[in-house]
Structure formats: structure tokens, C-alpha cells
Amino acid sequence: MYWEHAAQTPREAIFVLDPSRAEEEDSGWLLGVVLDGERGVSYLLCLDARNMREVGRAECGVAVGFGFHGVHVPFIRFIGYHASSIPLRNGQNEILRQIRYYAST
């Protein structure tokens, strides 16, 4: 399985385990930064690792350089309005709440 969309360039994805399904294979999400080549901005893409279907995305509002390590994007801007408007499910609202908490401290 793979994820592909025209003019979208994904970077290396990381796997995030879903603790409620820990016994199942591929029980979690893949998170990766994607450059939208048409708009010239990046977004964080969340895919269900079982079937590679999109769960949600958080718009960065800027183009994030290639490579995940050593790249700085202001955290508050990264989880701003667009991230809060994504309909989330199955505990993902709690994850976003925790991210907002740590970003504000």
C-alpha cells in the first residue's frame, strides 16, 4: 500500500502506536510532513497505518524544508487554526489537547 497525490511530496513518516489497539499489526498512525507543490506550503499528514487512508492533516502555512530532523517551524503556528478545525476521532482530540497544553507552557 502507498499514499500518492499529484503535486504532493511527502517526507519520511514516523509511526505512532495506538495504545488501544497495541496487539494488532499496524495499529497506529503514520505522521509525515508533505509539501503541497501547487500552493507552496506544507502540512502534517496523518494516515491510518492499517490502510493508508487519511485521518487528518494540520496546515503549516509555510513550506517546511526537506528532512524532518533539525527543521524549525514555530510550534504555535504549526498547531494553529487549521489544526483545530480538523474533525478528529478515537482519542485524537485528547492528543491535540495535550499538544496545545505543552505548546502553551
mmCIF file of the C-alpha atoms, coordinates in Angstrom:
data_MODEL
# 
_entry.id   MODEL 
# 
loop_
_atom_site.group_PDB 
_atom_site.id 
_atom_site.type_symbol 
_atom_site.label_atom_id 
_atom_site.label_alt_id 
_atom_site.label_comp_id 
_atom_site.label_asym_id 
_atom_site.label_entity_id 
_atom_site.label_seq_id 
_atom_site.pdbx_PDB_ins_code 
_atom_site.Cartn_x 
_atom_site.Cartn_y 
_atom_site.Cartn_z 
_atom_site.occupancy 
_atom_site.B_iso_or_equiv 
_atom_site.pdbx_formal_charge 
_atom_site.auth_seq_id 
_atom_site.auth_comp_id 
_atom_site.auth_asym_id 
_atom_site.auth_atom_id 
_atom_site.pdbx_PDB_model_num 
ATOM 1   C CA . MET A 1 1   ? 0.000   0.000  0.000  1.00 0.00 ? 1   MET A CA 1 
ATOM 2   C CA . TYR A 1 2   ? 1.081   3.555  -0.556 1.00 0.00 ? 2   TYR A CA 1 
ATOM 3   C CA . TRP A 1 3   ? -0.185  7.133  -0.419 1.00 0.00 ? 3   TRP A CA 1 
ATOM 4   C CA . GLU A 1 4   ? 0.129   9.302  -3.518 1.00 0.00 ? 4   GLU A CA 1 
ATOM 5   C CA . HIS A 1 5   ? -1.437  12.553 -4.719 1.00 0.00 ? 5   HIS A CA 1 
ATOM 6   C CA . ALA A 1 6   ? -0.458  14.797 -7.637 1.00 0.00 ? 6   ALA A CA 1 
ATOM 7   C CA . ALA A 1 7   ? 1.972   17.635 -6.783 1.00 0.00 ? 7   ALA A CA 1 
ATOM 8   C CA . GLN A 1 8   ? 2.308   16.415 -3.161 1.00 0.00 ? 8   GLN A CA 1 
ATOM 9   C CA . THR A 1 9   ? 5.802   15.477 -1.948 1.00 0.00 ? 9   THR A CA 1 
ATOM 10  C CA . PRO A 1 10  ? 5.865   13.574 1.364  1.00 0.00 ? 10  PRO A CA 1 
ATOM 11  C CA . ARG A 1 11  ? 8.873   13.335 3.670  1.00 0.00 ? 11  ARG A CA 1 
ATOM 12  C CA . GLU A 1 12  ? 9.863   10.458 5.916  1.00 0.00 ? 12  GLU A CA 1 
ATOM 13  C CA . ALA A 1 13  ? 6.917   9.350  8.049  1.00 0.00 ? 13  ALA A CA 1 
ATOM 14  C CA . ILE A 1 14  ? 7.044   8.258  11.674 1.00 0.00 ? 14  ILE A CA 1 
ATOM 15  C CA . PHE A 1 15  ? 4.828   5.593  13.250 1.00 0.00 ? 15  PHE A CA 1 
ATOM 16  C CA . VAL A 1 16  ? 2.730   6.471  16.315 1.00 0.00 ? 16  VAL A CA 1 
ATOM 17  C CA . LEU A 1 17  ? 1.272   3.488  18.185 1.00 0.00 ? 17  LEU A CA 1 
ATOM 18  C CA . ASP A 1 18  ? -2.417  3.465  19.098 1.00 0.00 ? 18  ASP A CA 1 
ATOM 19  C CA . PRO A 1 19  ? -2.346  2.047  22.646 1.00 0.00 ? 19  PRO A CA 1 
ATOM 20  C CA . SER A 1 20  ? -5.987  0.925  22.399 1.00 0.00 ? 20  SER A CA 1 
ATOM 21  C CA . ARG A 1 21  ? -5.046  -1.447 19.525 1.00 0.00 ? 21  ARG A CA 1 
ATOM 22  C CA . ALA A 1 22  ? -1.479  -2.329 20.574 1.00 0.00 ? 22  ALA A CA 1 
ATOM 23  C CA . GLU A 1 23  ? -1.895  -6.060 19.913 1.00 0.00 ? 23  GLU A CA 1 
ATOM 24  C CA . GLU A 1 24  ? -2.907  -5.551 16.270 1.00 0.00 ? 24  GLU A CA 1 
ATOM 25  C CA . GLU A 1 25  ? -0.377  -5.225 13.466 1.00 0.00 ? 25  GLU A CA 1 
ATOM 26  C CA . ASP A 1 26  ? -0.020  -1.683 12.088 1.00 0.00 ? 26  ASP A CA 1 
ATOM 27  C CA . SER A 1 27  ? -2.152  -0.408 14.965 1.00 0.00 ? 27  SER A CA 1 
ATOM 28  C CA . GLY A 1 28  ? -1.485  3.290  14.827 1.00 0.00 ? 28  GLY A CA 1 
ATOM 29  C CA . TRP A 1 29  ? -0.862  6.230  12.582 1.00 0.00 ? 29  TRP A CA 1 
ATOM 30  C CA . LEU A 1 30  ? 1.820   7.431  10.209 1.00 0.00 ? 30  LEU A CA 1 
ATOM 31  C CA . LEU A 1 31  ? 2.719   11.114 10.574 1.00 0.00 ? 31  LEU A CA 1 
ATOM 32  C CA . GLY A 1 32  ? 4.665   12.891 7.885  1.00 0.00 ? 32  GLY A CA 1 
ATOM 33  C CA . VAL A 1 33  ? 5.219   16.376 6.560  1.00 0.00 ? 33  VAL A CA 1 
ATOM 34  C CA . VAL A 1 34  ? 4.054   16.858 2.955  1.00 0.00 ? 34  VAL A CA 1 
ATOM 35  C CA . LEU A 1 35  ? 4.912   19.733 0.625  1.00 0.00 ? 35  LEU A CA 1 
ATOM 36  C CA . ASP A 1 36  ? 1.949   20.867 -1.462 1.00 0.00 ? 36  ASP A CA 1 
ATOM 37  C CA . GLY A 1 37  ? 3.684   21.761 -4.724 1.00 0.00 ? 37  GLY A CA 1 
ATOM 38  C CA . GLU A 1 38  ? 0.699   23.683 -6.065 1.00 0.00 ? 38  GLU A CA 1 
ATOM 39  C CA . ARG A 1 39  ? 0.268   26.003 -3.060 1.00 0.00 ? 39  ARG A CA 1 
ATOM 40  C CA . GLY A 1 40  ? 3.914   26.100 -1.915 1.00 0.00 ? 40  GLY A CA 1 
ATOM 41  C CA . VAL A 1 41  ? 3.085   25.245 1.708  1.00 0.00 ? 41  VAL A CA 1 
ATOM 42  C CA . SER A 1 42  ? 3.462   22.126 3.863  1.00 0.00 ? 42  SER A CA 1 
ATOM 43  C CA . TYR A 1 43  ? 1.099   20.184 6.091  1.00 0.00 ? 43  TYR A CA 1 
ATOM 44  C CA . LEU A 1 44  ? 1.394   17.391 8.628  1.00 0.00 ? 44  LEU A CA 1 
ATOM 45  C CA . LEU A 1 45  ? -0.441  14.365 7.238  1.00 0.00 ? 45  LEU A CA 1 
ATOM 46  C CA . CYS A 1 46  ? -1.895  11.663 9.493  1.00 0.00 ? 46  CYS A CA 1 
ATOM 47  C CA . LEU A 1 47  ? -2.613  8.301  7.864  1.00 0.00 ? 47  LEU A CA 1 
ATOM 48  C CA . ASP A 1 48  ? -4.130  5.176  9.380  1.00 0.00 ? 48  ASP A CA 1 
ATOM 49  C CA . ALA A 1 49  ? -1.195  2.719  9.227  1.00 0.00 ? 49  ALA A CA 1 
ATOM 50  C CA . ARG A 1 50  ? -3.512  -0.226 8.504  1.00 0.00 ? 50  ARG A CA 1 
ATOM 51  C CA . ASN A 1 51  ? -4.913  1.044  5.212  1.00 0.00 ? 51  ASN A CA 1 
ATOM 52  C CA . MET A 1 52  ? -3.001  4.286  4.393  1.00 0.00 ? 52  MET A CA 1 
ATOM 53  C CA . ARG A 1 53  ? -6.237  6.309  4.442  1.00 0.00 ? 53  ARG A CA 1 
ATOM 54  C CA . GLU A 1 54  ? -6.030  9.933  5.513  1.00 0.00 ? 54  GLU A CA 1 
ATOM 55  C CA . VAL A 1 55  ? -7.228  10.569 9.064  1.00 0.00 ? 55  VAL A CA 1 
ATOM 56  C CA . GLY A 1 56  ? -6.473  14.285 9.111  1.00 0.00 ? 56  GLY A CA 1 
ATOM 57  C CA . ARG A 1 57  ? -3.973  17.000 8.385  1.00 0.00 ? 57  ARG A CA 1 
ATOM 58  C CA . ALA A 1 58  ? -2.627  20.145 10.031 1.00 0.00 ? 58  ALA A CA 1 
ATOM 59  C CA . GLU A 1 59  ? -1.699  23.020 7.754  1.00 0.00 ? 59  GLU A CA 1 
ATOM 60  C CA . CYS A 1 60  ? 1.672   24.649 8.488  1.00 0.00 ? 60  CYS A CA 1 
ATOM 61  C CA . GLY A 1 61  ? 1.051   27.810 6.491  1.00 0.00 ? 61  GLY A CA 1 
ATOM 62  C CA . VAL A 1 62  ? 4.694   27.800 5.325  1.00 0.00 ? 62  VAL A CA 1 
ATOM 63  C CA . ALA A 1 63  ? 6.895   25.463 3.324  1.00 0.00 ? 63  ALA A CA 1 
ATOM 64  C CA . VAL A 1 64  ? 8.865   23.171 5.644  1.00 0.00 ? 64  VAL A CA 1 
ATOM 65  C CA . GLY A 1 65  ? 12.317  22.224 4.339  1.00 0.00 ? 65  GLY A CA 1 
ATOM 66  C CA . PHE A 1 66  ? 13.054  18.659 3.304  1.00 0.00 ? 66  PHE A CA 1 
ATOM 67  C CA . GLY A 1 67  ? 14.148  16.431 6.152  1.00 0.00 ? 67  GLY A CA 1 
ATOM 68  C CA . PHE A 1 68  ? 12.333  16.189 9.467  1.00 0.00 ? 68  PHE A CA 1 
ATOM 69  C CA . HIS A 1 69  ? 15.368  16.480 11.748 1.00 0.00 ? 69  HIS A CA 1 
ATOM 70  C CA . GLY A 1 70  ? 16.760  19.927 12.515 1.00 0.00 ? 70  GLY A CA 1 
ATOM 71  C CA . VAL A 1 71  ? 13.908  21.798 10.827 1.00 0.00 ? 71  VAL A CA 1 
ATOM 72  C CA . HIS A 1 72  ? 12.350  24.584 12.885 1.00 0.00 ? 72  HIS A CA 1 
ATOM 73  C CA . VAL A 1 73  ? 8.735   25.628 12.420 1.00 0.00 ? 73  VAL A CA 1 
ATOM 74  C CA . PRO A 1 74  ? 7.219   27.803 15.165 1.00 0.00 ? 74  PRO A CA 1 
ATOM 75  C CA . PHE A 1 75  ? 5.121   25.314 17.151 1.00 0.00 ? 75  PHE A CA 1 
ATOM 76  C CA . ILE A 1 76  ? 2.206   27.643 17.884 1.00 0.00 ? 76  ILE A CA 1 
ATOM 77  C CA . ARG A 1 77  ? 1.827   28.479 14.192 1.00 0.00 ? 77  ARG A CA 1 
ATOM 78  C CA . PHE A 1 78  ? 2.056   24.782 13.331 1.00 0.00 ? 78  PHE A CA 1 
ATOM 79  C CA . ILE A 1 79  ? -0.906  23.813 15.532 1.00 0.00 ? 79  ILE A CA 1 
ATOM 80  C CA . GLY A 1 80  ? -2.900  26.976 14.877 1.00 0.00 ? 80  GLY A CA 1 
ATOM 81  C CA . TYR A 1 81  ? -6.353  27.450 13.417 1.00 0.00 ? 81  TYR A CA 1 
ATOM 82  C CA . HIS A 1 82  ? -6.161  24.775 10.715 1.00 0.00 ? 82  HIS A CA 1 
ATOM 83  C CA . ALA A 1 83  ? -5.177  22.002 13.122 1.00 0.00 ? 83  ALA A CA 1 
ATOM 84  C CA . SER A 1 84  ? -8.021  22.901 15.480 1.00 0.00 ? 84  SER A CA 1 
ATOM 85  C CA . SER A 1 85  ? -10.549 22.725 12.632 1.00 0.00 ? 85  SER A CA 1 
ATOM 86  C CA . ILE A 1 86  ? -9.765  19.116 11.702 1.00 0.00 ? 86  ILE A CA 1 
ATOM 87  C CA . PRO A 1 87  ? -12.512 16.681 12.771 1.00 0.00 ? 87  PRO A CA 1 
ATOM 88  C CA . LEU A 1 88  ? -10.724 14.112 14.934 1.00 0.00 ? 88  LEU A CA 1 
ATOM 89  C CA . ARG A 1 89  ? -11.910 10.816 16.367 1.00 0.00 ? 89  ARG A CA 1 
ATOM 90  C CA . ASN A 1 90  ? -11.000 7.995  18.749 1.00 0.00 ? 90  ASN A CA 1 
ATOM 91  C CA . GLY A 1 91  ? -8.960  9.900  21.318 1.00 0.00 ? 91  GLY A CA 1 
ATOM 92  C CA . GLN A 1 92  ? -7.228  12.155 18.820 1.00 0.00 ? 92  GLN A CA 1 
ATOM 93  C CA . ASN A 1 93  ? -8.931  15.201 20.381 1.00 0.00 ? 93  ASN A CA 1 
ATOM 94  C CA . GLU A 1 94  ? -7.073  14.317 23.592 1.00 0.00 ? 94  GLU A CA 1 
ATOM 95  C CA . ILE A 1 95  ? -3.772  14.200 21.699 1.00 0.00 ? 95  ILE A CA 1 
ATOM 96  C CA . LEU A 1 96  ? -4.434  17.646 20.223 1.00 0.00 ? 96  LEU A CA 1 
ATOM 97  C CA . ARG A 1 97  ? -5.400  18.969 23.682 1.00 0.00 ? 97  ARG A CA 1 
ATOM 98  C CA . GLN A 1 98  ? -2.088  17.730 25.070 1.00 0.00 ? 98  GLN A CA 1 
ATOM 99  C CA . ILE A 1 99  ? -0.147  19.309 22.203 1.00 0.00 ? 99  ILE A CA 1 
ATOM 100 C CA . ARG A 1 100 ? -1.873  22.647 22.863 1.00 0.00 ? 100 ARG A CA 1 
ATOM 101 C CA . TYR A 1 101 ? -1.088  22.356 26.576 1.00 0.00 ? 101 TYR A CA 1 
ATOM 102 C CA . TYR A 1 102 ? 2.626   21.737 26.007 1.00 0.00 ? 102 TYR A CA 1 
ATOM 103 C CA . ALA A 1 103 ? 2.772   24.499 23.407 1.00 0.00 ? 103 ALA A CA 1 
ATOM 104 C CA . SER A 1 104 ? 1.367   26.993 25.903 1.00 0.00 ? 104 SER A CA 1 
ATOM 105 C CA . THR A 1 105 ? 3.824   26.160 28.708 1.00 0.00 ? 105 THR A CA 1 
# 
